[in-house]
């Protein structure tokens, strides 16, 4: 039973990076085709208006948006940004 649990956890952990890689590849393709802005351009627009240090991002293809993560003190703040326009859609702080 223990081996089955360990195997299940290992398989689930391996699936997360695969999904993240697929989303990253999708964002790269869409940016290359000109359908969305490149992440660097979005960061140049958004980061001056967000306190803290940029620590990462996720691309959501279903909503065509980036979730940008910033470290401010001891907490992580999220900023959702339209990937087509760079407009801030929402903040978690």
N, C-alpha and C positions, 0 to 999 in steps of 0.2 A: 504494500500500500504506500509506504513512504517513497519508494522509487517512482511510482505512478504520479504522486504529487510533485516530486522534484522535476520529473519530465514535463508535466503540465505547466509548471511555472517557467521552466526553461523555454518551452515552445512559445508561451505567451510573451516572454521578454524578447525573443527573437523577432516576433511579428511587429512589435512597436517600431523598431528602427526601419523595417521594410516599408511600413506605411509612411513614416516620415520621409524616407528617401523618395518614395513615389510622389508625395506632395511637392517636395523640393524640385524634382525633375519636371513636374507639371508646371510649377511656377516659372522655372527656367525657360521652358518651351513657350509658354504664353508671353513672357517678356520678350523673348527673341522674335516672336511673331508680331510684337507691338500691341498685343491685346491688353497687357497690364504694364504698369511702370516697373522698372527694375528696383529691387529692394534698396540699393544704395541711394537712388533718387528719392525714394519715400523717406528714408532715414534722414536725408539732408533737409527735407521739408518739415518733418515731425519732431525730430530730436531737440531742436532749439526751444520748443514749446513744452517739453516734458522734463520735469526734474528727475535727476538720477542718472545712472549709467546704463546704457543699452547692453542687455545680456543675451538676447536671442529673439527669434521669431518663429512663427508657424504660419503656413499658408493654408487657407481654407478655400478650396476650389469651389465648393458648393455655394458659398456666399461671396466669392471673388474678393477676399479680403486677407490682410495680414493681421495677425495678433503680435504686436511688438511687446517685449518684456523689458522692463527697466527696474534696476535695483535702486531703491531709495531707502537709505538707512538699513534696517533689518527686514524690510518687506519688499516683495515683488509687486510691481504695478503693471497692469496690462492696458494697452492702448490698441483698439481695433481701428484699422485703416482700410478704406476702400482701395483695392489694388489697382483700379483703373485710373483714379483721380488723385490719390494721395490724401483725400479728405478724411479727417478723423471722424469715426462713426460713434465711438464711445470710449470711456475710460473707466477703470476699476477703482479710481481714487478721487 
